[in-house]
């Protein structure tokens, strides 16, 4: 695939794979962003995560990325979770939402 191929020619293939637009404006940029995603899932690094989140579209939704329970364990995939981390995440999300609303209200 040509690295300079415009993203508009890739959009339908990306959607078939479950990805929306915004991963890059050329095939090379999409490839780099997907590589960052893969590396971040395999071995999270603050600098790579910051670069990844600066590249992916995030204007309409807030993404909560929590690798809790995924790293450093074996034979746990598919086992039930206690729900404690989920409750904590929902509580934090609600608080962050209130902070964002307050901040936007102060700006207007």
C-alpha positions in Angstrom: 0.0 0.0 0.0 1.3 3.5 -0.9 2.2 5.4 2.3 0.9 8.6 0.7 -2.5 7.1 -0.1 -5.1 9.6 1.2 -7.2 8.4 4.1 -10.4 9.0 2.2 -9.5 5.9 0.2 -9.1 3.9 3.4 -12.2 5.1 5.2 -14.5 2.2 4.2 -11.9 -0.5 5.1 -11.3 1.2 8.5 -15.0 1.3 9.2 -15.3 -2.4 8.3 -12.7 -3.0 11.0 -14.6 -0.9 13.5 -12.6 2.3 13.4 -14.0 5.7 12.6 -12.2 8.5 10.8 -9.5 10.6 12.4 -6.6 8.1 12.7 -4.6 10.0 10.2 -4.7 11.9 6.9 -2.6 9.4 4.9 -2.0 5.6 5.0 1.4 6.2 6.7 -0.1 8.3 9.5 -2.9 5.7 10.1 -0.3 3.0 10.3 1.8 5.0 12.8 -1.3 5.7 15.0 -2.4 2.1 14.9 1.2 1.0 15.9 1.0 3.4 18.8 -2.3 1.9 19.9 -0.8 -1.6 19.7 2.3 -0.7 21.6 0.2 1.2 24.3 -1.9 -1.9 24.8 1.1 -4.2 25.1 3.4 -2.0 27.2 1.8 1.3 28.4 4.2 4.2 28.5 3.1 7.7 29.5 4.8 9.4 26.6 3.3 7.0 24.0 -0.1 7.2 25.5 0.0 11.0 25.4 1.1 10.9 21.8 -1.6 8.4 21.0 -4.4 10.4 22.6 -3.2 13.6 20.9 -3.7 11.8 17.5 -7.0 10.0 17.9 -10.3 11.9 17.6 -11.7 12.8 21.0 -14.0 15.8 20.4 -17.3 14.2 21.0 -16.7 11.5 23.6 -14.6 10.9 26.6 -12.6 7.7 26.5 -11.7 5.9 29.7 -8.7 3.7 29.2 -8.1 1.3 32.1 -5.8 -1.7 31.8 -6.8 -2.7 35.3 -6.6 -6.5 35.7 -5.0 -6.9 32.3 -1.3 -6.7 33.1 0.8 -8.9 35.3 -1.7 -11.7 35.6 -2.1 -15.0 33.8 -5.2 -17.1 33.1 -7.7 -14.4 34.2 -9.2 -13.4 31.0 -12.9 -14.2 31.0 -13.1 -14.6 34.8 -15.7 -12.4 36.6 -14.5 -9.1 38.1 -15.6 -8.0 41.5 -16.9 -4.7 40.1 -14.9 -2.6 42.5 -12.8 -1.0 39.7 -15.9 -0.4 37.6 -17.7 1.4 40.4 -14.6 3.5 41.1 -14.2 4.4 37.4 -17.9 5.4 37.2 -17.5 7.6 40.3 -14.4 9.3 38.8 -16.1 9.8 35.5 -19.1 11.5 37.1 -16.8 13.8 39.0 -14.7 14.6 35.9 -17.9 15.4 34.0 -19.1 17.8 36.7 -15.7 19.5 36.6 -15.8 19.9 32.8 -19.4 21.3 33.0 -18.3 23.8 35.7 -15.2 24.8 33.7 -17.3 25.3 30.5 -19.9 27.3 32.4 -17.1 29.6 33.8 -15.8 30.2 30.3 -19.2 31.3 29.0 
